[in-house]
Amino acid sequence: MRISVIRKAHFNAAHRLYRPDWSDARNREVFGLCANSNYHGHNYELEVCVTGEVDPETGMVINLKELKEIIYEKIEKRFDHKNLNLDTEEFKELIPTSEHFCYIIWEILRKALPEHLDLHIRLYETPRNFFEYPPR
């Protein structure tokens, strides 16, 4: 029997959507207020969905305590209250769009979870804007 286990997490981070090879006018045209030179922040909500076979010995797909610790150690501690442009290696050369951020979070968690488990994440930038990887 395959079951999905979903854990929610929350963290805050700031970013600026900006291409240094473009003019300020072009950045404002494409990225709007998100190109603000003083950055802006989001209260991110993250849903981590792990799917797999239920272990007949434990009755679990994954121990939720372990999943909680992985998300905290690998994602929340790494990104919470950070400026994504300035404080993270992941975005030194990459525009910190939520599309990119969603994929990076997936990559980090994929490496931290057992390979036999499927992983899907949903990252909420706002209550109305969210991003998923892999796409459904």
Backbone as JSON, one array per atom type, in Angstrom:
{
  "sequence": "MRISVIRKAHFNAAHRLYRPDWSDARNREVFGLCANSNYHGHNYELEVCVTGEVDPETGMVINLKELKEIIYEKIEKRFDHKNLNLDTEEFKELIPTSEHFCYIIWEILRKALPEHLDLHIRLYETPRNFFEYPPR",
  "N": [[0.84, -1.17, 0.0], [0.64, 2.14, -0.96], [1.22, 5.31, 0.4], [0.86, 8.82, 0.97], [2.67, 11.1, 2.9], [2.48, 14.14, 4.47], [4.15, 17.03, 5.44], [4.14, 20.2, 6.93], [5.9, 23.32, 6.84], [7.37, 26.43, 7.91], [8.91, 29.5, 7.09], [10.78, 32.59, 6.89], [11.99, 34.81, 4.42], [14.01, 37.1, 2.53], [14.29, 38.66, -0.7], [15.48, 39.76, -3.92], [14.43, 40.28, -7.15], [16.29, 40.47, -9.91], [18.38, 41.33, -12.61], [21.7, 41.82, -13.08], [22.84, 42.46, -15.51], [20.95, 43.85, -16.86], [19.28, 47.0, -17.36], [18.12, 49.26, -14.76], [15.56, 50.14, -15.41], [14.66, 48.15, -17.2], [14.69, 45.91, -15.47], [12.72, 46.74, -13.63], [10.56, 46.79, -15.37], [10.22, 44.08, -16.06], [10.28, 42.64, -13.58], [8.86, 44.2, -11.81], [7.7, 45.46, -8.68], [9.21, 43.64, -7.31], [11.81, 44.02, -8.01], [12.87, 45.87, -6.38], [15.45, 47.78, -4.98], [15.98, 47.65, -2.3], [15.2, 45.19, -1.51], [12.7, 42.68, -0.63], [10.37, 40.8, 1.39], [9.08, 37.48, 2.15], [6.67, 35.41, 3.77], [7.16, 32.35, 3.78], [5.46, 29.3, 3.14], [5.77, 25.88, 3.36], [5.11, 22.77, 1.94], [5.85, 19.46, 2.28], [5.73, 16.54, 0.63], [5.9, 13.17, 0.99], [6.0, 10.07, -0.51], [5.39, 6.61, -0.42], [5.77, 3.04, 0.06], [4.03, 1.55, 2.75], [5.76, 0.58, 5.56], [5.72, -2.69, 6.69], [6.59, -3.45, 9.19], [6.8, -1.14, 10.84], [4.53, 0.29, 10.22], [4.61, 2.71, 9.0], [5.32, 5.17, 6.44], [7.37, 6.99, 6.54], [9.1, 8.09, 9.38], [7.56, 10.62, 11.07], [8.8, 12.32, 12.86], [11.47, 12.17, 12.07], [11.23, 13.24, 9.47], [10.37, 15.83, 10.07], [12.69, 16.78, 11.38], [14.58, 16.66, 9.3], [13.55, 18.55, 7.49], [13.7, 20.84, 9.07], [16.49, 21.02, 9.67], [17.71, 21.02, 7.09], [16.33, 22.9, 5.52], [14.74, 24.98, 6.92], [16.6, 26.04, 8.89], [18.6, 26.76, 7.15], [17.53, 28.73, 5.41], [15.77, 30.44, 6.78], [14.96, 33.71, 7.78], [16.87, 34.87, 6.11], [18.58, 36.73, 3.57], [18.06, 35.91, 0.44], [19.52, 36.58, -1.86], [21.94, 37.59, -0.84], [22.84, 36.04, 1.32], [22.98, 33.33, 0.75], [24.49, 30.55, -0.86], [23.29, 29.28, -2.97], [21.97, 31.17, -4.51], [23.84, 32.94, -5.5], [24.54, 33.22, -8.16], [22.14, 32.93, -9.39], [18.88, 33.95, -10.16], [16.69, 34.61, -7.53], [13.96, 33.54, -7.91], [10.72, 32.27, -7.08], [10.22, 29.95, -8.44], [12.8, 28.94, -8.98], [13.61, 28.69, -6.3], [11.84, 26.78, -5.28], [12.63, 24.49, -6.72], [15.29, 24.22, -5.84], [14.92, 23.71, -3.11], [13.62, 21.25, -3.33], [15.73, 19.72, -4.48], [17.62, 19.73, -2.36], [16.19, 18.41, -0.31], [15.69, 15.99, -1.59], [18.19, 14.76, -1.66], [18.48, 14.24, 1.02], [16.64, 12.38, 1.78], [15.56, 8.91, 1.86], [16.12, 7.0, -1.1], [14.06, 5.37, -2.08], [11.7, 6.64, -1.59], [9.21, 8.75, -2.92], [9.21, 12.23, -3.72], [7.56, 15.29, -3.39], [7.13, 18.74, -3.54], [5.52, 21.72, -2.35], [5.63, 25.12, -2.5], [4.63, 27.96, -0.93], [4.54, 31.26, -1.74], [2.93, 33.41, -1.3], [-0.41, 33.5, 0.09], [-1.89, 33.12, -2.23], [-0.15, 32.55, -4.3], [1.68, 29.89, -5.39], [4.09, 27.22, -5.81], [5.15, 24.23, -7.38], [7.07, 21.25, -7.29], [8.04, 18.01, -8.26], [6.3, 19.07, -11.27], [2.8, 18.55, -11.55]],
  "CA": [[0.0, 0.0, 0.0], [1.37, 3.41, -1.05], [0.58, 6.41, 1.12], [1.61, 10.08, 1.0], [2.8, 11.75, 4.19], [2.74, 15.55, 4.18], [4.59, 17.84, 6.58], [4.2, 21.63, 6.63], [6.93, 24.1, 7.52], [7.23, 27.87, 7.7], [10.11, 30.3, 7.29], [10.75, 33.91, 6.28], [13.22, 35.15, 3.7], [13.94, 38.25, 1.65], [15.0, 38.52, -1.97], [15.29, 40.78, -4.96], [14.48, 39.74, -8.5], [17.1, 41.48, -10.58], [19.48, 40.88, -13.45], [22.68, 42.91, -13.12], [23.17, 42.81, -16.9], [19.86, 44.68, -17.39], [19.14, 48.33, -16.76], [17.1, 49.33, -13.7], [14.26, 50.27, -16.07], [14.29, 46.82, -17.71], [14.37, 45.09, -14.31], [11.4, 47.15, -13.12], [9.56, 46.4, -16.37], [10.01, 42.63, -16.0], [10.08, 42.12, -12.22], [7.99, 45.09, -11.05], [8.12, 45.8, -7.32], [10.16, 42.63, -6.83], [13.16, 44.47, -8.35], [13.21, 46.93, -5.42], [16.85, 47.67, -4.57], [16.03, 47.39, -0.85], [14.71, 43.82, -1.31], [11.38, 42.5, -0.02], [10.33, 39.49, 2.02], [7.89, 36.62, 2.11], [6.44, 34.41, 4.8], [7.0, 31.14, 2.98], [4.88, 28.08, 3.69], [6.29, 24.76, 2.59], [4.51, 21.44, 2.14], [6.72, 18.4, 1.81], [4.94, 15.33, 0.47], [6.73, 11.98, 0.8], [5.13, 8.96, -0.87], [6.06, 5.33, -0.51], [5.09, 1.88, 0.62], [3.97, 1.48, 4.21], [6.63, -0.46, 6.11], [4.87, -3.58, 7.47], [7.11, -3.56, 10.55], [6.52, 0.07, 11.62], [3.25, 0.87, 9.85], [4.85, 4.08, 8.54], [6.08, 5.43, 5.22], [8.54, 7.65, 7.09], [8.85, 8.58, 10.73], [7.31, 12.06, 10.98], [9.83, 13.02, 13.65], [12.64, 12.26, 11.2], [10.91, 14.17, 8.39], [10.38, 17.16, 10.68], [14.09, 17.15, 11.64], [15.23, 16.87, 8.01], [13.08, 19.84, 6.96], [14.25, 21.9, 9.92], [17.95, 21.11, 9.51], [18.14, 21.26, 5.72], [15.64, 24.02, 4.87], [14.42, 26.1, 7.8], [17.82, 26.64, 9.43], [19.41, 27.26, 6.04], [16.93, 29.86, 4.7], [14.92, 31.31, 7.61], [15.48, 35.05, 8.07], [18.03, 35.12, 5.27], [18.42, 37.42, 2.3], [18.45, 34.86, -0.5], [20.54, 37.1, -2.77], [23.2, 37.91, -0.18], [23.22, 35.11, 2.39], [22.94, 31.92, 0.36], [25.31, 30.15, -1.99], [22.42, 28.82, -4.06], [21.51, 32.28, -5.34], [24.92, 33.86, -5.85], [24.52, 33.41, -9.62], [20.82, 32.51, -9.85], [17.81, 34.85, -9.7], [15.92, 33.86, -6.53], [12.52, 33.44, -8.13], [10.14, 31.14, -6.32], [10.4, 28.76, -9.27], [14.14, 28.43, -8.66], [13.66, 28.34, -4.89], [11.11, 25.53, -5.14], [13.47, 23.41, -7.23], [16.44, 24.07, -4.96], [14.44, 23.02, -1.9], [13.41, 19.84, -3.71], [17.05, 19.08, -4.63], [18.21, 19.56, -1.03], [15.46, 17.36, 0.41], [15.84, 14.73, -2.31], [19.46, 14.18, -1.22], [18.4, 13.91, 2.44], [15.62, 11.34, 2.0], [15.84, 7.62, 1.22], [15.82, 7.01, -2.53], [12.84, 4.64, -2.42], [10.55, 7.5, -1.35], [8.96, 9.83, -3.89], [9.16, 13.54, -3.07], [6.89, 16.39, -4.08], [7.0, 19.88, -2.63], [4.72, 22.89, -2.72], [6.16, 26.29, -1.81], [3.74, 29.12, -0.99], [5.16, 32.58, -1.6], [1.82, 34.14, -0.69], [-1.55, 32.56, 0.13], [-2.45, 32.9, -3.57], [0.89, 32.16, -5.27], [2.49, 28.77, -4.93], [4.92, 26.58, -6.81], [5.28, 22.8, -7.08], [8.04, 20.43, -8.01], [7.88, 18.1, -9.7], [4.96, 19.49, -11.69], [1.78, 17.48, -11.64]],
  "C": [[0.89, 1.24, 0.0], [0.55, 4.51, -0.4], [1.48, 7.64, 0.99], [1.54, 10.65, 2.41], [3.2, 13.2, 3.9], [3.06, 16.29, 5.47], [4.68, 19.29, 6.12], [5.33, 22.28, 7.42], [6.73, 25.57, 7.15], [8.59, 28.54, 7.93], [9.95, 31.62, 6.55], [12.07, 34.16, 5.57], [12.95, 36.36, 2.8], [14.67, 37.94, 0.34], [14.74, 39.72, -2.86], [15.4, 40.06, -6.3], [15.12, 40.8, -9.38], [18.17, 40.81, -11.42], [20.48, 42.03, -13.56], [23.06, 43.34, -14.54], [22.06, 43.61, -17.57], [19.89, 46.04, -16.71], [18.1, 48.26, -15.63], [15.71, 49.4, -14.31], [13.78, 48.91, -16.59], [13.92, 45.87, -16.57], [13.01, 45.44, -13.74], [10.28, 46.72, -14.07], [9.22, 44.91, -16.23], [9.59, 42.16, -14.61], [9.21, 43.01, -11.34], [8.57, 45.44, -9.69], [9.16, 44.83, -6.77], [11.62, 42.99, -7.17], [13.63, 45.58, -7.41], [14.64, 46.74, -4.91], [17.02, 47.42, -3.07], [15.48, 46.01, -0.5], [13.28, 43.84, -0.78], [11.31, 41.08, 0.49], [9.02, 38.77, 1.85], [7.86, 35.75, 3.35], [6.13, 33.12, 4.06], [6.35, 30.03, 3.8], [5.34, 26.95, 2.76], [5.52, 23.5, 2.95], [5.43, 20.43, 1.5], [5.9, 17.11, 1.8], [5.88, 14.18, 0.13], [5.79, 10.8, 0.58], [5.95, 7.68, -0.97], [5.19, 4.22, 0.06], [5.12, 1.95, 2.14], [4.83, 0.31, 4.67], [5.78, -1.38, 6.99], [5.32, -3.71, 8.92], [6.73, -2.36, 11.42], [5.13, 0.65, 11.36], [3.37, 2.29, 9.31], [5.55, 4.09, 7.19], [7.42, 6.04, 5.62], [8.17, 8.12, 8.49], [8.71, 10.1, 10.65], [8.31, 12.88, 11.78], [11.09, 13.21, 12.81], [12.41, 13.27, 10.07], [10.94, 15.61, 8.9], [11.82, 17.65, 10.88], [14.84, 17.43, 10.34], [14.84, 18.25, 7.46], [13.67, 20.99, 7.77], [15.75, 22.1, 9.65], [18.36, 21.56, 8.11], [17.53, 22.5, 5.08], [15.45, 25.2, 5.82], [15.67, 26.78, 8.34], [18.64, 27.31, 8.33], [18.88, 28.57, 5.46], [16.16, 30.83, 5.58], [15.65, 32.6, 7.98], [16.79, 35.35, 7.33], [17.61, 36.01, 4.09], [18.94, 36.43, 1.26], [19.56, 35.32, -1.44], [21.91, 37.19, -2.11], [23.72, 36.83, 0.74], [23.29, 33.65, 1.99], [23.81, 31.66, -0.87], [24.45, 29.83, -3.22], [22.05, 29.94, -5.02], [22.58, 33.31, -5.64], [24.89, 34.2, -7.34], [23.15, 33.11, -10.22], [19.77, 33.48, -9.31], [16.92, 34.07, -8.73], [14.4, 33.94, -6.72], [11.99, 32.27, -7.3], [10.2, 29.85, -7.12], [11.76, 28.12, -8.96], [14.2, 27.94, -7.22], [12.97, 27.0, -4.65], [11.98, 24.35, -5.59], [14.68, 23.16, -6.32], [16.05, 23.34, -3.68], [14.23, 21.54, -2.2], [14.74, 19.11, -3.82], [17.68, 18.79, -3.27], [17.53, 18.41, -0.29], [15.62, 16.01, -0.26], [17.11, 14.01, -1.85], [19.39, 13.69, 0.23], [17.44, 12.77, 2.75], [16.04, 10.03, 1.34], [15.35, 7.61, -0.23], [14.5, 6.33, -2.88], [11.57, 5.47, -2.19], [10.43, 8.55, -2.45], [8.8, 11.13, -3.11], [8.47, 14.54, -3.97], [6.81, 17.54, -3.09], [6.12, 20.96, -3.24], [5.23, 24.04, -1.86], [5.2, 27.45, -2.03], [4.56, 30.38, -0.76], [4.19, 33.54, -0.93], [0.67, 33.14, -0.6], [-2.12, 32.24, -1.25], [-1.43, 32.45, -4.61], [1.72, 31.03, -4.7], [3.07, 28.02, -6.12], [5.12, 25.12, -6.4], [6.39, 22.19, -7.92], [8.03, 19.04, -7.41], [6.46, 18.54, -10.06], [4.03, 18.31, -11.79], [1.17, 17.45, -13.0]]
}
